[in-house]
Amino acid sequence: MTDDPVRRSHGWRWLGLFWVLVILVFGGGAVRLAALGPPQHSPVVQTAVADEPPAPVEAAPAIAWSALQTRLAPGLQRYVDPNLIEGSAAGVLPKIGPDGLMPLRAYSRDFNRNETRPRVALIVGGIGLSNALSEQAIETLPQTVALAFSPYAARPDPLIERARGRGFETLLAIPMEPAGFPMNDPGNRALLTGLSWTENAVRLDWLLARYPGHVGAVGGIGAMRGERFAALAEPFSRLQIALADRGLLYFDPRPGAGDPQRAWGRTADVVVDDPATRSEIDSRLAQLERVARARGAALGYLGEVTPVALERVAAWAAGIEMRSVVLAPVTAVMRRPQGAEGNRPQGAEGSRPQGAEGHRPQEDAARPTNRAETASR
């Protein structure tokens, strides 16, 4: 087969035309792109990083006493000073009054501040968990004993009303993470080491709003005394500051732990019911007296009310006057916080809280019926 020169010349012609078209197409596109210039990019919007504190939340407006009354059990209203409470999302919370009067002063029991005998004070906890035992405690124990109410009590209002009516100083038991946690469970509202202070503060507000009219709080519930929570300096200090800012005492149920650093109060010298047997309770009460004679004052803590404990405490208290020791309210043995400044509240060696000097509330229906009047007046 011979090669046709005419056919071969046509093939080269078409191939040449093809490459000319390719060059024109791509060359024209390049010229067009060069004329348009680089593409204009839309500006990048920078998203703000959440590294600034949120805007401050405005404080809730003051709630009138008439509105706060609806949040209190009718039987408790006459035992609560309307100047010493405020409304919150959690409920009614204690506060320092506009004239400086503190709940620890307003709800304290009268005591002769010139008493020279050794003072023994006792906190009895677990009130409210058993109605029968709680009623027995209120009826049989001397009114000088402080009653610590559990925040988990189902129907505490009638018991608190009876206790306040008889003249007891009352405390709130604050559950905190104990030794042996989580096997030892302080309940679903306890202050825990694994929570932030913001979360613990919400829990503390819930606890304080359970019922009003207390002189302060004790950091234990039953045999659980908050050892693990108290071992962390920062949250434990924040707890004390929060209580002090509301005019409340703090009692530490851990003997040997040292007195509170940031709140008025005291650390227990003796745990009376550890173990909770008849002979041990008698022995610990006798030890409490010895400490008081040696130091001038002593505080005992009984974590859980039981029939045996009530029997032994009542028998012990009946003869205490004959042993040259006086049973005193807890507000009469409180101590100044080591890290605090300012005046000493009434009851701590005879001085008064800031703003309370000369305070005498008006004689009206709003006045708490068991407000203590000092012996010096």
KAGI-V813052 format. One record per residue. RES is the residue in one letter. SS is DSSP state (a for helix, b for strand, c for the rest). PSI is psi in whole degrees, 0 to 359 (999 if undefined). D_FIRST is the distance of its C-alpha to the first C-alpha in Angstrom with 1 decimal. Layout:
res->RES ss->SS psi->PSI d_first->D_FIRST
res->RES ss->SS psi->PSI d_first->D_FIRST
This chain:
res->M ss->c psi->129 d_first->0.0
res->T ss->c psi->149 d_first->3.9
res->D ss->c psi->131 d_first->6.7
res->D ss->c psi->115 d_first->9.3
res->P ss->a psi->329 d_first->12.7
res->V ss->a psi->314 d_first->14.9
res->R ss->a psi->323 d_first->13.7
res->R ss->a psi->324 d_first->14.0
res->S ss->a psi->322 d_first->17.5
res->H ss->a psi->322 d_first->18.7
res->G ss->a psi->317 d_first->17.9
res->W ss->a psi->326 d_first->20.0
res->R ss->a psi->313 d_first->22.7
res->W ss->a psi->324 d_first->23.2
res->L ss->a psi->321 d_first->23.4
res->G ss->a psi->317 d_first->26.0
res->L ss->a psi->322 d_first->28.0
res->F ss->a psi->313 d_first->28.2
res->W ss->a psi->331 d_first->29.7
res->V ss->a psi->317 d_first->32.1
res->L ss->a psi->318 d_first->33.3
res->V ss->a psi->315 d_first->33.9
res->I ss->a psi->319 d_first->35.9
res->L ss->a psi->318 d_first->37.9
res->V ss->a psi->306 d_first->38.8
res->F ss->a psi->324 d_first->40.0
res->G ss->a psi->319 d_first->41.5
res->G ss->a psi->321 d_first->43.5
res->G ss->a psi->319 d_first->44.7
res->A ss->a psi->318 d_first->45.9
res->V ss->a psi->319 d_first->47.7
res->R ss->a psi->316 d_first->49.3
res->L ss->a psi->322 d_first->50.6
res->A ss->a psi->323 d_first->52.0
res->A ss->a psi->324 d_first->53.8
res->L ss->a psi->331 d_first->55.3
res->G ss->c psi->179 d_first->56.5
res->P ss->c psi->151 d_first->57.3
res->P ss->c psi->143 d_first->58.3
res->Q ss->c psi->122 d_first->62.0
res->H ss->c psi->143 d_first->63.4
res->S ss->c psi->143 d_first->66.3
res->P ss->c psi->140 d_first->69.4
res->V ss->c psi->127 d_first->70.0
res->V ss->c psi->121 d_first->73.2
res->Q ss->c psi->122 d_first->75.3
res->T ss->c psi->130 d_first->77.0
res->A ss->c psi->135 d_first->80.6
res->V ss->c psi->138 d_first->81.2
res->A ss->c psi->63 d_first->84.3
res->D ss->c psi->9 d_first->86.2
res->E ss->c psi->147 d_first->89.0
res->P ss->c psi->145 d_first->92.0
res->P ss->c psi->158 d_first->92.1
res->A ss->c psi->141 d_first->94.4
res->P ss->c psi->141 d_first->98.0
res->V ss->c psi->128 d_first->99.1
res->E ss->c psi->140 d_first->102.1
res->A ss->c psi->145 d_first->105.2
res->A ss->c psi->144 d_first->106.2
res->P ss->c psi->153 d_first->109.2
res->A ss->c psi->143 d_first->112.6
res->I ss->c psi->132 d_first->113.6
res->A ss->c psi->153 d_first->117.0
res->W ss->a psi->322 d_first->119.5
res->S ss->a psi->324 d_first->119.7
res->A ss->a psi->322 d_first->116.0
res->L ss->a psi->327 d_first->116.2
res->Q ss->a psi->325 d_first->119.1
res->T ss->c psi->342 d_first->116.8
res->R ss->c psi->355 d_first->114.8
res->L ss->c psi->146 d_first->117.9
res->A ss->c psi->139 d_first->119.8
res->P ss->a psi->322 d_first->123.0
res->G ss->a psi->341 d_first->125.2
res->L ss->a psi->345 d_first->123.6
res->Q ss->a psi->324 d_first->123.8
res->R ss->a psi->350 d_first->127.4
res->Y ss->a psi->7 d_first->126.5
res->V ss->c psi->129 d_first->123.7
res->D ss->c psi->121 d_first->124.3
res->P ss->a psi->340 d_first->122.1
res->N ss->a psi->352 d_first->121.8
res->L ss->a psi->21 d_first->120.2
res->I ss->b psi->158 d_first->117.2
res->E ss->b psi->153 d_first->114.1
res->G ss->b psi->153 d_first->111.4
res->S ss->c psi->174 d_first->107.8
res->A ss->c psi->331 d_first->104.8
res->A ss->c psi->338 d_first->106.2
res->G ss->c psi->205 d_first->109.7
res->V ss->b psi->123 d_first->113.0
res->L ss->b psi->150 d_first->113.0
res->P ss->b psi->157 d_first->115.9
res->K ss->c psi->165 d_first->116.3
res->I ss->c psi->136 d_first->118.9
res->G ss->c psi->165 d_first->121.1
res->P ss->c psi->336 d_first->121.3
res->D ss->c psi->8 d_first->124.5
res->G ss->c psi->357 d_first->123.1
res->L ss->c psi->133 d_first->124.6
res->M ss->c psi->149 d_first->122.5
res->P ss->a psi->325 d_first->122.2
res->L ss->a psi->334 d_first->123.5
res->R ss->a psi->316 d_first->126.7
res->A ss->a psi->324 d_first->127.0
res->Y ss->c psi->14 d_first->126.7
res->S ss->c psi->156 d_first->128.6
res->R ss->c psi->145 d_first->131.8
res->D ss->c psi->142 d_first->135.1
res->F ss->c psi->143 d_first->136.3
res->N ss->c psi->106 d_first->139.2
res->R ss->c psi->347 d_first->137.5
res->N ss->c psi->4 d_first->140.7
res->E ss->c psi->128 d_first->140.5
res->T ss->c psi->348 d_first->141.1
res->R ss->c psi->155 d_first->140.5
res->P ss->b psi->138 d_first->137.1
res->R ss->b psi->134 d_first->134.6
res->V ss->b psi->125 d_first->132.5
res->A ss->b psi->151 d_first->129.7
res->L ss->b psi->132 d_first->127.6
res->I ss->b psi->128 d_first->124.4
res->V ss->b psi->117 d_first->123.9
res->G ss->b psi->180 d_first->120.3
res->G ss->b psi->11 d_first->118.6
res->I ss->b psi->134 d_first->120.6
res->G ss->c psi->340 d_first->119.0
res->L ss->c psi->324 d_first->117.0
res->S ss->c psi->116 d_first->119.9
res->N ss->a psi->319 d_first->122.2
res->A ss->a psi->311 d_first->125.1
res->L ss->a psi->325 d_first->125.0
res->S ss->a psi->317 d_first->124.4
res->E ss->a psi->321 d_first->127.4
res->Q ss->a psi->320 d_first->129.5
res->A ss->a psi->316 d_first->128.5
res->I ss->a psi->326 d_first->129.5
res->E ss->a psi->331 d_first->132.8
res->T ss->a psi->335 d_first->133.9
res->L ss->c psi->150 d_first->132.6
res->P ss->c psi->145 d_first->134.5
res->Q ss->c psi->348 d_first->133.1
res->T ss->c psi->339 d_first->132.7
res->V ss->c psi->141 d_first->129.7
res->A ss->b psi->136 d_first->126.3
res->L ss->b psi->123 d_first->124.1
res->A ss->b psi->116 d_first->120.3
res->F ss->b psi->135 d_first->118.4
res->S ss->b psi->138 d_first->115.1
res->P ss->c psi->348 d_first->112.3
res->Y ss->c psi->9 d_first->111.2
res->A ss->c psi->138 d_first->114.5
res->A ss->c psi->315 d_first->114.0
res->R ss->c psi->73 d_first->117.1
res->P ss->c psi->336 d_first->118.6
res->D ss->a psi->311 d_first->120.3
res->P ss->a psi->326 d_first->123.5
res->L ss->a psi->318 d_first->123.9
res->I ss->a psi->320 d_first->123.4
res->E ss->a psi->316 d_first->125.8
res->R ss->a psi->319 d_first->128.4
res->A ss->a psi->314 d_first->127.8
res->R ss->a psi->325 d_first->128.1
res->G ss->a psi->328 d_first->131.1
res->R ss->a psi->352 d_first->132.8
res->G ss->c psi->13 d_first->132.1
res->F ss->c psi->145 d_first->129.4
res->E ss->c psi->136 d_first->126.9
res->T ss->b psi->150 d_first->123.4
res->L ss->b psi->158 d_first->120.2
res->L ss->b psi->129 d_first->116.5
res->A ss->b psi->121 d_first->114.9
res->I ss->c psi->114 d_first->111.5
res->P ss->c psi->131 d_first->109.0
res->M ss->b psi->158 d_first->106.9
res->E ss->c psi->119 d_first->104.5
res->P ss->c psi->176 d_first->106.8
res->A ss->c psi->144 d_first->106.6
res->G ss->c psi->9 d_first->104.6
res->F ss->c psi->139 d_first->102.4
res->P ss->c psi->1 d_first->100.6
res->M ss->c psi->318 d_first->102.7
res->N ss->c psi->108 d_first->105.7
res->D ss->c psi->115 d_first->104.6
res->P ss->c psi->6 d_first->106.5
res->G ss->c psi->168 d_first->105.0
res->N ss->c psi->3 d_first->102.2
res->R ss->c psi->14 d_first->103.8
res->A ss->c psi->153 d_first->104.6
res->L ss->b psi->128 d_first->103.6
res->L ss->c psi->151 d_first->100.9
res->T ss->c psi->336 d_first->99.4
res->G ss->c psi->358 d_first->95.9
res->L ss->c psi->153 d_first->96.3
res->S ss->c psi->164 d_first->96.2
res->W ss->a psi->328 d_first->99.5
res->T ss->a psi->317 d_first->98.3
res->E ss->a psi->318 d_first->97.9
res->N ss->a psi->326 d_first->101.2
res->A ss->a psi->323 d_first->102.9
res->V ss->a psi->318 d_first->101.9
res->R ss->a psi->320 d_first->103.4
res->L ss->a psi->319 d_first->106.6
res->D ss->a psi->319 d_first->107.1
res->W ss->a psi->317 d_first->106.8
res->L ss->a psi->313 d_first->109.4
res->L ss->a psi->334 d_first->111.8
res->A ss->c psi->357 d_first->111.5
res->R ss->c psi->316 d_first->112.6
res->Y ss->c psi->143 d_first->116.2
res->P ss->c psi->177 d_first->118.2
res->G ss->c psi->15 d_first->121.5
res->H ss->c psi->156 d_first->120.9
res->V ss->c psi->344 d_first->122.3
res->G ss->b psi->205 d_first->119.1
res->A ss->b psi->158 d_first->116.8
res->V ss->b psi->137 d_first->116.6
res->G ss->c psi->56 d_first->113.3
res->G ss->c psi->157 d_first->113.5
res->I ss->b psi->114 d_first->113.4
res->G ss->c psi->225 d_first->115.3
res->A ss->c psi->356 d_first->114.7
res->M ss->b psi->119 d_first->111.5
res->R ss->c psi->24 d_first->112.4
res->G ss->c psi->33 d_first->109.0
res->E ss->a psi->317 d_first->108.7
res->R ss->a psi->320 d_first->105.0
res->F ss->a psi->316 d_first->104.9
res->A ss->a psi->341 d_first->107.9
res->A ss->c psi->343 d_first->106.3
res->L ss->c psi->114 d_first->103.8
res->A ss->a psi->317 d_first->105.6
res->E ss->a psi->305 d_first->103.6
res->P ss->a psi->327 d_first->103.6
res->F ss->a psi->321 d_first->107.1
res->S ss->a psi->319 d_first->108.3
res->R ss->a psi->322 d_first->106.5
res->L ss->a psi->312 d_first->108.4
res->Q ss->a psi->319 d_first->111.7
res->I ss->a psi->319 d_first->111.0
res->A ss->a psi->320 d_first->110.0
res->L ss->a psi->316 d_first->113.3
res->A ss->a psi->323 d_first->115.3
res->D ss->c psi->342 d_first->113.8
res->R ss->c psi->9 d_first->115.1
res->G ss->c psi->29 d_first->118.6
res->L ss->c psi->150 d_first->118.3
res->L ss->b psi->160 d_first->119.4
res->Y ss->b psi->127 d_first->117.2
res->F ss->b psi->127 d_first->118.6
res->D ss->b psi->121 d_first->116.7
res->P ss->c psi->12 d_first->117.5
res->R ss->c psi->99 d_first->116.4
res->P ss->c psi->139 d_first->119.5
res->G ss->c psi->359 d_first->118.9
res->A ss->c psi->347 d_first->115.9
res->G ss->c psi->147 d_first->117.8
res->D ss->c psi->157 d_first->118.9
res->P ss->c psi->139 d_first->116.3
res->Q ss->c psi->332 d_first->115.0
res->R ss->c psi->5 d_first->114.2
res->A ss->c psi->150 d_first->116.5
res->W ss->c psi->142 d_first->120.2
res->G ss->b psi->215 d_first->121.1
res->R ss->b psi->157 d_first->121.6
res->T ss->b psi->140 d_first->120.2
res->A ss->c psi->140 d_first->121.9
res->D ss->c psi->329 d_first->124.2
res->V ss->b psi->133 d_first->124.3
res->V ss->b psi->117 d_first->122.2
res->V ss->c psi->328 d_first->124.9
res->D ss->c psi->44 d_first->123.0
res->D ss->c psi->91 d_first->120.8
res->P ss->c psi->165 d_first->121.5
res->A ss->c psi->55 d_first->123.2
res->T ss->c psi->160 d_first->126.0
res->R ss->a psi->310 d_first->129.7
res->S ss->a psi->321 d_first->130.7
res->E ss->a psi->321 d_first->127.8
res->I ss->a psi->315 d_first->128.4
res->D ss->a psi->317 d_first->132.1
res->S ss->a psi->319 d_first->131.2
res->R ss->a psi->325 d_first->128.7
res->L ss->a psi->320 d_first->131.1
res->A ss->a psi->321 d_first->133.7
res->Q ss->a psi->321 d_first->131.2
res->L ss->a psi->319 d_first->130.5
res->E ss->a psi->319 d_first->134.2
res->R ss->a psi->320 d_first->134.3
res->V ss->a psi->318 d_first->131.4
res->A ss->a psi->319 d_first->133.2
res->R ss->a psi->325 d_first->136.4
res->A ss->a psi->326 d_first->134.5
res->R ss->a psi->352 d_first->132.4
res->G ss->c psi->336 d_first->134.4
res->A ss->b psi->154 d_first->131.8
res->A ss->b psi->150 d_first->129.2
res->L ss->b psi->129 d_first->126.6
res->G ss->b psi->153 d_first->125.7
res->Y ss->b psi->124 d_first->122.7
res->L ss->b psi->111 d_first->122.8
res->G ss->c psi->330 d_first->119.3
res->E ss->c psi->125 d_first->119.9
res->V ss->c psi->129 d_first->122.9
res->T ss->c psi->162 d_first->124.2
res->P ss->a psi->317 d_first->127.5
res->V ss->a psi->316 d_first->128.5
res->A ss->a psi->317 d_first->127.5
res->L ss->a psi->318 d_first->129.5
res->E ss->a psi->313 d_first->132.6
res->R ss->a psi->321 d_first->132.6
res->V ss->a psi->318 d_first->131.9
res->A ss->a psi->317 d_first->134.7
res->A ss->a psi->319 d_first->137.1
res->W ss->a psi->313 d_first->136.3
res->A ss->a psi->329 d_first->136.6
res->A ss->a psi->330 d_first->140.0
res->G ss->c psi->11 d_first->141.6
res->I ss->a psi->327 d_first->139.8
res->E ss->a psi->329 d_first->142.5
res->M ss->a psi->349 d_first->145.0
res->R ss->a psi->20 d_first->142.7
res->S ss->c psi->33 d_first->142.9
res->V ss->b psi->144 d_first->139.3
res->V ss->b psi->135 d_first->138.3
res->L ss->b psi->121 d_first->135.3
res->A ss->c psi->154 d_first->133.5
res->P ss->c psi->159 d_first->130.6
res->V ss->a psi->332 d_first->127.2
res->T ss->a psi->347 d_first->127.6
res->A ss->a psi->357 d_first->130.6
res->V ss->c psi->9 d_first->128.8
res->M ss->c psi->157 d_first->125.6
res->R ss->b psi->158 d_first->124.6
res->R ss->c psi->137 d_first->122.9
res->P ss->c psi->139 d_first->119.2
res->Q ss->c psi->334 d_first->118.7
res->G ss->c psi->10 d_first->116.0
res->A ss->c psi->159 d_first->117.7
res->E ss->c psi->164 d_first->119.9
res->G ss->c psi->187 d_first->122.5
res->N ss->c psi->159 d_first->125.6
res->R ss->c psi->131 d_first->126.4
res->P ss->c psi->156 d_first->126.4
res->Q ss->c psi->130 d_first->129.7
res->G ss->c psi->337 d_first->130.6
res->A ss->c psi->87 d_first->129.3
res->E ss->c psi->35 d_first->132.6
res->G ss->c psi->359 d_first->134.0
res->S ss->c psi->175 d_first->131.6
res->R ss->c psi->157 d_first->129.7
res->P ss->c psi->156 d_first->126.1
res->Q ss->c psi->130 d_first->125.2
res->G ss->c psi->352 d_first->126.5
res->A ss->c psi->353 d_first->128.7
res->E ss->c psi->124 d_first->131.8
res->G ss->c psi->8 d_first->134.5
res->H ss->c psi->127 d_first->132.2
res->R ss->c psi->110 d_first->134.0
res->P ss->c psi->155 d_first->132.1
res->Q ss->c psi->144 d_first->133.5
res->E ss->c psi->89 d_first->135.5
res->D ss->c psi->182 d_first->133.3
res->A ss->c psi->338 d_first->131.3
res->A ss->c psi->346 d_first->128.2
res->R ss->c psi->133 d_first->129.9
res->P ss->c psi->133 d_first->129.0
res->T ss->c psi->344 d_first->132.2
res->N ss->c psi->31 d_first->132.0
res->R ss->c psi->131 d_first->131.2
res->A ss->c psi->140 d_first->133.0
res->E ss->c psi->131 d_first->135.8
res->T ss->c psi->153 d_first->136.6
res->A ss->c psi->340 d_first->140.0
res->S ss->c psi->349 d_first->140.5
res->R ss->c psi->999 d_first->140.7
